[in-house]
Amino acid sequence: MIPGSRPHHCYLCGRWVEHPDTHHCVHGSRRQAADKYGLTVYLCRECHRALHDKGVGDLELRQDAQRYFETQHSRSEWMEIFGKNYL
C-alpha cells in the first residue's frame, strides 16, 4: 500500500468505509508490477467507480505511486518497469 492509504478510509475522499476496494494505481498490463511494488490504495466504492468510469483521480494516483516508488528506486527503474513518467 502507498503510505497514506489507511484501512477503512478512502484514499481520495477520506470517507470511512467498512469494506473498501483495493485499487491498483498503475493498471492494465502493469497491474502485476503495481502489486509487486505495493502501488495500491483503498478506495470507497463511489470513488473507485468514478475513477474507472470517468478517470476521476487517476492521474493523481499514478503520480502518488511514482513518487512512492521513487523513494526506494530510481526514475530509470520506474521508466523501465512502468514505461511512462507521470511527474
Backbone as XML, in Angstrom:
<?xml version="1.0"?>
<chain id="A" units="angstrom">
  <residue number="1" name="MET">
    <atom name="N" x="0.829" y="-1.187" z="0.000"/>
    <atom name="CA" x="0.000" y="0.000" z="0.000"/>
    <atom name="C" x="0.875" y="1.253" z="0.000"/>
  </residue>
  <residue number="2" name="ILE">
    <atom name="N" x="0.417" y="2.226" z="-0.711"/>
    <atom name="CA" x="1.085" y="3.525" z="-0.707"/>
    <atom name="C" x="0.873" y="4.170" z="0.660"/>
  </residue>
  <residue number="3" name="PRO">
    <atom name="N" x="1.905" y="4.787" z="1.222"/>
    <atom name="CA" x="1.724" y="5.480" z="2.504"/>
    <atom name="C" x="0.583" y="6.492" z="2.401"/>
  </residue>
  <residue number="4" name="GLY">
    <atom name="N" x="-0.185" y="6.581" z="3.448"/>
    <atom name="CA" x="-1.339" y="7.468" z="3.452"/>
    <atom name="C" x="-2.633" y="6.719" z="3.183"/>
  </residue>
  <residue number="5" name="SER">
    <atom name="N" x="-2.525" y="5.520" z="2.615"/>
    <atom name="CA" x="-3.711" y="4.700" z="2.412"/>
    <atom name="C" x="-3.961" y="3.926" z="3.697"/>
  </residue>
  <residue number="6" name="ARG">
    <atom name="N" x="-5.136" y="4.133" z="4.274"/>
    <atom name="CA" x="-5.454" y="3.513" z="5.558"/>
    <atom name="C" x="-6.644" y="2.574" z="5.395"/>
  </residue>
  <residue number="7" name="PRO">
    <atom name="N" x="-6.601" y="1.426" z="6.050"/>
    <atom name="CA" x="-7.752" y="0.532" z="6.001"/>
    <atom name="C" x="-9.007" y="1.267" z="6.465"/>
  </residue>
  <residue number="8" name="HIS">
    <atom name="N" x="-10.087" y="1.002" z="5.798"/>
    <atom name="CA" x="-11.398" y="1.569" z="6.123"/>
    <atom name="C" x="-11.524" y="3.057" z="5.817"/>
  </residue>
  <residue number="9" name="HIS">
    <atom name="N" x="-10.583" y="3.621" z="5.057"/>
    <atom name="CA" x="-10.684" y="5.018" z="4.640"/>
    <atom name="C" x="-10.371" y="5.118" z="3.148"/>
  </residue>
  <residue number="10" name="CYS">
    <atom name="N" x="-11.167" y="5.905" z="2.455"/>
    <atom name="CA" x="-10.923" y="6.121" z="1.029"/>
    <atom name="C" x="-9.730" y="7.053" z="0.860"/>
  </residue>
  <residue number="11" name="TYR">
    <atom name="N" x="-8.770" y="6.652" z="0.052"/>
    <atom name="CA" x="-7.567" y="7.440" z="-0.191"/>
    <atom name="C" x="-7.910" y="8.771" z="-0.851"/>
  </residue>
  <residue number="12" name="LEU">
    <atom name="N" x="-8.935" y="8.801" z="-1.684"/>
    <atom name="CA" x="-9.276" y="10.018" z="-2.412"/>
    <atom name="C" x="-10.164" y="10.979" z="-1.627"/>
  </residue>
  <residue number="13" name="CYS">
    <atom name="N" x="-11.231" y="10.496" z="-1.040"/>
    <atom name="CA" x="-12.168" y="11.406" z="-0.363"/>
    <atom name="C" x="-12.055" y="11.364" z="1.155"/>
  </residue>
  <residue number="14" name="GLY">
    <atom name="N" x="-11.365" y="10.376" z="1.707"/>
    <atom name="CA" x="-11.153" y="10.277" z="3.143"/>
    <atom name="C" x="-12.300" y="9.659" z="3.924"/>
  </residue>
  <residue number="15" name="ARG">
    <atom name="N" x="-13.380" y="9.330" z="3.236"/>
    <atom name="CA" x="-14.557" y="8.764" z="3.900"/>
    <atom name="C" x="-14.231" y="7.408" z="4.537"/>
  </residue>
  <residue number="16" name="TRP">
    <atom name="N" x="-14.827" y="7.138" z="5.722"/>
    <atom name="CA" x="-14.697" y="5.837" z="6.372"/>
    <atom name="C" x="-15.557" y="4.839" z="5.613"/>
  </residue>
  <residue number="17" name="VAL">
    <atom name="N" x="-15.015" y="3.671" z="5.328"/>
    <atom name="CA" x="-15.713" y="2.642" z="4.563"/>
    <atom name="C" x="-15.481" y="1.300" z="5.240"/>
  </residue>
  <residue number="18" name="GLU">
    <atom name="N" x="-16.554" y="0.575" z="5.489"/>
    <atom name="CA" x="-16.409" y="-0.723" z="6.156"/>
    <atom name="C" x="-15.664" y="-1.723" z="5.280"/>
  </residue>
  <residue number="19" name="HIS">
    <atom name="N" x="-15.994" y="-1.766" z="3.989"/>
    <atom name="CA" x="-15.363" y="-2.713" z="3.063"/>
    <atom name="C" x="-14.815" y="-1.948" z="1.852"/>
  </residue>
  <residue number="20" name="PRO">
    <atom name="N" x="-13.640" y="-1.338" z="1.985"/>
    <atom name="CA" x="-13.094" y="-0.574" z="0.871"/>
    <atom name="C" x="-12.611" y="-1.492" z="-0.258"/>
  </residue>
  <residue number="21" name="ASP">
    <atom name="N" x="-12.558" y="-0.919" z="-1.447"/>
    <atom name="CA" x="-11.983" y="-1.606" z="-2.597"/>
    <atom name="C" x="-10.480" y="-1.344" z="-2.611"/>
  </residue>
  <residue number="22" name="THR">
    <atom name="N" x="-9.721" y="-2.304" z="-3.096"/>
    <atom name="CA" x="-8.292" y="-2.097" z="-3.319"/>
    <atom name="C" x="-8.105" y="-1.719" z="-4.784"/>
  </residue>
  <residue number="23" name="HIS">
    <atom name="N" x="-7.419" y="-0.618" z="-5.021"/>
    <atom name="CA" x="-7.205" y="-0.137" z="-6.387"/>
    <atom name="C" x="-5.717" y="-0.145" z="-6.715"/>
  </residue>
  <residue number="24" name="HIS">
    <atom name="N" x="-5.380" y="-0.672" z="-7.884"/>
    <atom name="CA" x="-4.007" y="-0.646" z="-8.385"/>
    <atom name="C" x="-3.792" y="0.700" z="-9.058"/>
  </residue>
  <residue number="25" name="CYS">
    <atom name="N" x="-2.844" y="1.488" z="-8.546"/>
    <atom name="CA" x="-2.618" y="2.837" z="-9.069"/>
    <atom name="C" x="-2.106" y="2.820" z="-10.500"/>
  </residue>
  <residue number="26" name="VAL">
    <atom name="N" x="-1.416" y="1.783" z="-10.856"/>
    <atom name="CA" x="-0.984" y="1.576" z="-12.239"/>
    <atom name="C" x="-1.642" y="0.277" z="-12.665"/>
  </residue>
  <residue number="27" name="HIS">
    <atom name="N" x="-2.424" y="0.330" z="-13.729"/>
    <atom name="CA" x="-3.223" y="-0.845" z="-14.075"/>
    <atom name="C" x="-2.935" y="-1.306" z="-15.493"/>
  </residue>
  <residue number="28" name="GLY">
    <atom name="N" x="-3.821" y="-2.090" z="-16.033"/>
    <atom name="CA" x="-3.594" y="-2.665" z="-17.363"/>
    <atom name="C" x="-2.482" y="-3.688" z="-17.307"/>
  </residue>
  <residue number="29" name="SER">
    <atom name="N" x="-1.609" y="-3.638" z="-18.280"/>
    <atom name="CA" x="-0.528" y="-4.617" z="-18.367"/>
    <atom name="C" x="0.505" y="-4.458" z="-17.245"/>
  </residue>
  <residue number="30" name="ARG">
    <atom name="N" x="0.446" y="-3.350" z="-16.517"/>
    <atom name="CA" x="1.402" y="-3.092" z="-15.421"/>
    <atom name="C" x="0.825" y="-3.439" z="-14.037"/>
  </residue>
  <residue number="31" name="ARG">
    <atom name="N" x="-0.351" y="-4.058" z="-14.009"/>
    <atom name="CA" x="-1.020" y="-4.361" z="-12.742"/>
    <atom name="C" x="-0.173" y="-5.276" z="-11.838"/>
  </residue>
  <residue number="32" name="GLN">
    <atom name="N" x="0.439" y="-6.291" z="-12.404"/>
    <atom name="CA" x="1.261" y="-7.198" z="-11.592"/>
    <atom name="C" x="2.454" y="-6.466" z="-10.990"/>
  </residue>
  <residue number="33" name="ALA">
    <atom name="N" x="3.039" y="-5.553" z="-11.732"/>
    <atom name="CA" x="4.151" y="-4.761" z="-11.195"/>
    <atom name="C" x="3.659" y="-3.864" z="-10.072"/>
  </residue>
  <residue number="34" name="ALA">
    <atom name="N" x="2.460" y="-3.306" z="-10.210"/>
    <atom name="CA" x="1.879" y="-2.486" z="-9.140"/>
    <atom name="C" x="1.731" y="-3.324" z="-7.871"/>
  </residue>
  <residue number="35" name="ASP">
    <atom name="N" x="1.287" y="-4.560" z="-8.013"/>
    <atom name="CA" x="1.195" y="-5.467" z="-6.861"/>
    <atom name="C" x="2.567" y="-5.710" z="-6.247"/>
  </residue>
  <residue number="36" name="LYS">
    <atom name="N" x="3.525" y="-6.008" z="-7.083"/>
    <atom name="CA" x="4.872" y="-6.334" z="-6.612"/>
    <atom name="C" x="5.473" y="-5.202" z="-5.778"/>
  </residue>
  <residue number="37" name="TYR">
    <atom name="N" x="5.236" y="-3.957" z="-6.187"/>
    <atom name="CA" x="5.837" y="-2.810" z="-5.516"/>
    <atom name="C" x="4.891" y="-2.115" z="-4.539"/>
  </residue>
  <residue number="38" name="GLY">
    <atom name="N" x="3.728" y="-2.691" z="-4.294"/>
    <atom name="CA" x="2.804" y="-2.133" z="-3.311"/>
    <atom name="C" x="2.141" y="-0.840" z="-3.736"/>
  </residue>
  <residue number="39" name="LEU">
    <atom name="N" x="1.906" y="-0.690" z="-5.020"/>
    <atom name="CA" x="1.323" y="0.546" z="-5.546"/>
    <atom name="C" x="-0.195" y="0.435" z="-5.604"/>
  </residue>
  <residue number="40" name="THR">
    <atom name="N" x="-0.794" y="0.249" z="-4.443"/>
    <atom name="CA" x="-2.236" y="0.118" z="-4.317"/>
    <atom name="C" x="-2.730" y="1.035" z="-3.208"/>
  </residue>
  <residue number="41" name="VAL">
    <atom name="N" x="-4.020" y="1.357" z="-3.257"/>
    <atom name="CA" x="-4.661" y="2.178" z="-2.233"/>
    <atom name="C" x="-6.060" y="1.641" z="-1.979"/>
  </residue>
  <residue number="42" name="TYR">
    <atom name="N" x="-6.623" y="2.042" z="-0.842"/>
    <atom name="CA" x="-8.015" y="1.720" z="-0.536"/>
    <atom name="C" x="-8.906" y="2.850" z="-1.035"/>
  </residue>
  <residue number="43" name="LEU">
    <atom name="N" x="-10.022" y="2.485" z="-1.678"/>
    <atom name="CA" x="-10.986" y="3.466" z="-2.167"/>
    <atom name="C" x="-12.390" y="3.058" z="-1.759"/>
  </residue>
  <residue number="44" name="CYS">
    <atom name="N" x="-13.258" y="4.055" z="-1.550"/>
    <atom name="CA" x="-14.671" y="3.755" z="-1.370"/>
    <atom name="C" x="-15.241" y="3.366" z="-2.734"/>
  </residue>
  <residue number="45" name="ARG">
    <atom name="N" x="-16.356" y="2.706" z="-2.726"/>
    <atom name="CA" x="-16.966" y="2.228" z="-3.977"/>
    <atom name="C" x="-17.266" y="3.387" z="-4.936"/>
  </residue>
  <residue number="46" name="GLU">
    <atom name="N" x="-17.737" y="4.521" z="-4.404"/>
    <atom name="CA" x="-18.091" y="5.659" z="-5.253"/>
    <atom name="C" x="-16.863" y="6.234" z="-5.968"/>
  </residue>
  <residue number="47" name="CYS">
    <atom name="N" x="-15.785" y="6.448" z="-5.223"/>
    <atom name="CA" x="-14.557" y="6.976" z="-5.838"/>
    <atom name="C" x="-13.963" y="5.971" z="-6.818"/>
  </residue>
  <residue number="48" name="HIS">
    <atom name="N" x="-14.017" y="4.688" z="-6.474"/>
    <atom name="CA" x="-13.483" y="3.657" z="-7.359"/>
    <atom name="C" x="-14.260" y="3.630" z="-8.679"/>
  </residue>
  <residue number="49" name="ARG">
    <atom name="N" x="-15.562" y="3.725" z="-8.582"/>
    <atom name="CA" x="-16.401" y="3.734" z="-9.782"/>
    <atom name="C" x="-16.123" y="4.993" z="-10.625"/>
  </residue>
  <residue number="50" name="ALA">
    <atom name="N" x="-16.033" y="6.146" z="-9.978"/>
    <atom name="CA" x="-15.761" y="7.394" z="-10.700"/>
    <atom name="C" x="-14.395" y="7.345" z="-11.369"/>
  </residue>
  <residue number="51" name="LEU">
    <atom name="N" x="-13.447" y="6.717" z="-10.717"/>
    <atom name="CA" x="-12.108" y="6.595" z="-11.291"/>
    <atom name="C" x="-12.156" y="5.743" z="-12.557"/>
  </residue>
  <residue number="52" name="HIS">
    <atom name="N" x="-12.791" y="4.588" z="-12.487"/>
    <atom name="CA" x="-12.823" y="3.705" z="-13.651"/>
    <atom name="C" x="-13.765" y="4.203" z="-14.746"/>
  </residue>
  <residue number="53" name="ASP">
    <atom name="N" x="-14.875" y="4.823" z="-14.363"/>
    <atom name="CA" x="-15.837" y="5.294" z="-15.364"/>
    <atom name="C" x="-15.444" y="6.614" z="-16.000"/>
  </residue>
  <residue number="54" name="LYS">
    <atom name="N" x="-14.866" y="7.538" z="-15.197"/>
    <atom name="CA" x="-14.609" y="8.901" z="-15.676"/>
    <atom name="C" x="-13.156" y="9.344" z="-15.542"/>
  </residue>
  <residue number="55" name="GLY">
    <atom name="N" x="-12.317" y="8.507" z="-14.944"/>
    <atom name="CA" x="-10.907" y="8.866" z="-14.774"/>
    <atom name="C" x="-10.643" y="9.823" z="-13.623"/>
  </residue>
  <residue number="56" name="VAL">
    <atom name="N" x="-11.649" y="10.043" z="-12.760"/>
    <atom name="CA" x="-11.501" y="10.979" z="-11.645"/>
    <atom name="C" x="-10.435" y="10.469" z="-10.679"/>
  </residue>
  <residue number="57" name="GLY">
    <atom name="N" x="-9.368" y="11.251" z="-10.507"/>
    <atom name="CA" x="-8.298" y="10.895" z="-9.578"/>
    <atom name="C" x="-7.233" y="9.976" z="-10.143"/>
  </residue>
  <residue number="58" name="ASP">
    <atom name="N" x="-7.381" y="9.529" z="-11.376"/>
    <atom name="CA" x="-6.438" y="8.556" z="-11.941"/>
    <atom name="C" x="-5.024" y="9.109" z="-12.027"/>
  </residue>
  <residue number="59" name="LEU">
    <atom name="N" x="-4.864" y="10.302" z="-12.574"/>
    <atom name="CA" x="-3.526" y="10.880" z="-12.695"/>
    <atom name="C" x="-2.918" y="11.100" z="-11.315"/>
  </residue>
  <residue number="60" name="GLU">
    <atom name="N" x="-3.704" y="11.606" z="-10.375"/>
    <atom name="CA" x="-3.220" y="11.821" z="-9.009"/>
    <atom name="C" x="-2.678" y="10.524" z="-8.410"/>
  </residue>
  <residue number="61" name="LEU">
    <atom name="N" x="-3.383" y="9.429" z="-8.591"/>
    <atom name="CA" x="-2.938" y="8.152" z="-8.034"/>
    <atom name="C" x="-1.677" y="7.648" z="-8.723"/>
  </residue>
  <residue number="62" name="ARG">
    <atom name="N" x="-1.599" y="7.826" z="-10.027"/>
    <atom name="CA" x="-0.376" y="7.411" z="-10.738"/>
    <atom name="C" x="0.819" y="8.241" z="-10.281"/>
  </residue>
  <residue number="63" name="GLN">
    <atom name="N" x="0.600" y="9.538" z="-10.075"/>
    <atom name="CA" x="1.679" y="10.395" z="-9.587"/>
    <atom name="C" x="2.111" y="9.987" z="-8.187"/>
  </residue>
  <residue number="64" name="ASP">
    <atom name="N" x="1.142" y="9.732" z="-7.304"/>
    <atom name="CA" x="1.479" y="9.306" z="-5.948"/>
    <atom name="C" x="2.232" y="7.976" z="-5.969"/>
  </residue>
  <residue number="65" name="ALA">
    <atom name="N" x="1.821" y="7.077" z="-6.853"/>
    <atom name="CA" x="2.501" y="5.783" z="-6.980"/>
    <atom name="C" x="3.946" y="5.983" z="-7.424"/>
  </residue>
  <residue number="66" name="GLN">
    <atom name="N" x="4.166" y="6.852" z="-8.400"/>
    <atom name="CA" x="5.521" y="7.088" z="-8.883"/>
    <atom name="C" x="6.375" y="7.749" z="-7.805"/>
  </residue>
  <residue number="67" name="ARG">
    <atom name="N" x="5.808" y="8.720" z="-7.105"/>
    <atom name="CA" x="6.563" y="9.369" z="-6.024"/>
    <atom name="C" x="6.986" y="8.348" z="-4.963"/>
  </residue>
  <residue number="68" name="TYR">
    <atom name="N" x="6.050" y="7.497" z="-4.572"/>
    <atom name="CA" x="6.361" y="6.472" z="-3.575"/>
    <atom name="C" x="7.436" y="5.518" z="-4.102"/>
  </residue>
  <residue number="69" name="PHE">
    <atom name="N" x="7.282" y="5.027" z="-5.311"/>
    <atom name="CA" x="8.254" y="4.118" z="-5.917"/>
    <atom name="C" x="9.642" y="4.749" z="-5.908"/>
  </residue>
  <residue number="70" name="GLU">
    <atom name="N" x="9.697" y="6.029" z="-6.262"/>
    <atom name="CA" x="10.994" y="6.708" z="-6.388"/>
    <atom name="C" x="11.639" y="7.034" z="-5.045"/>
  </residue>
  <residue number="71" name="THR">
    <atom name="N" x="10.935" y="6.795" z="-3.935"/>
    <atom name="CA" x="11.604" y="6.913" z="-2.636"/>
    <atom name="C" x="12.502" y="5.711" z="-2.376"/>
  </residue>
  <residue number="72" name="GLN">
    <atom name="N" x="12.280" y="4.639" z="-3.138"/>
    <atom name="CA" x="13.043" y="3.409" z="-2.930"/>
    <atom name="C" x="13.818" y="2.966" z="-4.161"/>
  </residue>
  <residue number="73" name="HIS">
    <atom name="N" x="13.470" y="3.522" z="-5.312"/>
    <atom name="CA" x="14.075" y="3.125" z="-6.587"/>
    <atom name="C" x="14.334" y="4.377" z="-7.415"/>
  </residue>
  <residue number="74" name="SER">
    <atom name="N" x="14.984" y="4.197" z="-8.536"/>
    <atom name="CA" x="15.313" y="5.341" z="-9.386"/>
    <atom name="C" x="14.218" y="5.615" z="-10.419"/>
  </residue>
  <residue number="75" name="ARG">
    <atom name="N" x="14.281" y="6.804" z="-10.986"/>
    <atom name="CA" x="13.360" y="7.154" z="-12.067"/>
    <atom name="C" x="13.578" y="6.231" z="-13.265"/>
  </residue>
  <residue number="76" name="SER">
    <atom name="N" x="14.809" y="5.883" z="-13.540"/>
    <atom name="CA" x="15.056" y="4.999" z="-14.688"/>
    <atom name="C" x="14.443" y="3.617" z="-14.449"/>
  </residue>
  <residue number="77" name="GLU">
    <atom name="N" x="14.452" y="3.130" z="-13.207"/>
    <atom name="CA" x="13.789" y="1.860" z="-12.907"/>
    <atom name="C" x="12.277" y="1.991" z="-13.123"/>
  </residue>
  <residue number="78" name="TRP">
    <atom name="N" x="11.706" y="3.115" z="-12.688"/>
    <atom name="CA" x="10.277" y="3.355" z="-12.916"/>
    <atom name="C" x="9.971" y="3.283" z="-14.414"/>
  </residue>
  <residue number="79" name="MET">
    <atom name="N" x="10.767" y="3.981" z="-15.204"/>
    <atom name="CA" x="10.532" y="4.022" z="-16.653"/>
    <atom name="C" x="10.686" y="2.638" z="-17.276"/>
  </residue>
  <residue number="80" name="GLU">
    <atom name="N" x="11.653" y="1.879" z="-16.814"/>
    <atom name="CA" x="11.864" y="0.529" z="-17.331"/>
    <atom name="C" x="10.666" y="-0.375" z="-17.030"/>
  </residue>
  <residue number="81" name="ILE">
    <atom name="N" x="10.113" y="-0.234" z="-15.838"/>
    <atom name="CA" x="9.019" y="-1.104" z="-15.408"/>
    <atom name="C" x="7.665" y="-0.610" z="-15.893"/>
  </residue>
  <residue number="82" name="PHE">
    <atom name="N" x="7.413" y="0.705" z="-15.742"/>
    <atom name="CA" x="6.077" y="1.250" z="-15.999"/>
    <atom name="C" x="5.951" y="2.018" z="-17.307"/>
  </residue>
  <residue number="83" name="GLY">
    <atom name="N" x="7.058" y="2.411" z="-17.893"/>
    <atom name="CA" x="7.074" y="2.959" z="-19.245"/>
    <atom name="C" x="6.579" y="4.372" z="-19.460"/>
  </residue>
  <residue number="84" name="LYS">
    <atom name="N" x="6.146" y="5.067" z="-18.412"/>
    <atom name="CA" x="5.666" y="6.439" z="-18.576"/>
    <atom name="C" x="5.918" y="7.231" z="-17.306"/>
  </residue>
  <residue number="85" name="ASN">
    <atom name="N" x="6.403" y="8.464" z="-17.493"/>
    <atom name="CA" x="6.653" y="9.360" z="-16.379"/>
    <atom name="C" x="5.387" y="10.178" z="-16.133"/>
  </residue>
  <residue number="86" name="TYR">
    <atom name="N" x="4.844" y="10.115" z="-14.915"/>
    <atom name="CA" x="3.629" y="10.864" z="-14.557"/>
    <atom name="C" x="3.929" y="12.133" z="-13.778"/>
  </residue>
  <residue number="87" name="LEU">
    <atom name="N" x="5.209" y="12.402" z="-13.505"/>
    <atom name="CA" x="5.569" y="13.592" z="-12.737"/>
    <atom name="C" x="6.071" y="14.715" z="-13.626"/>
  </residue>
</chain>
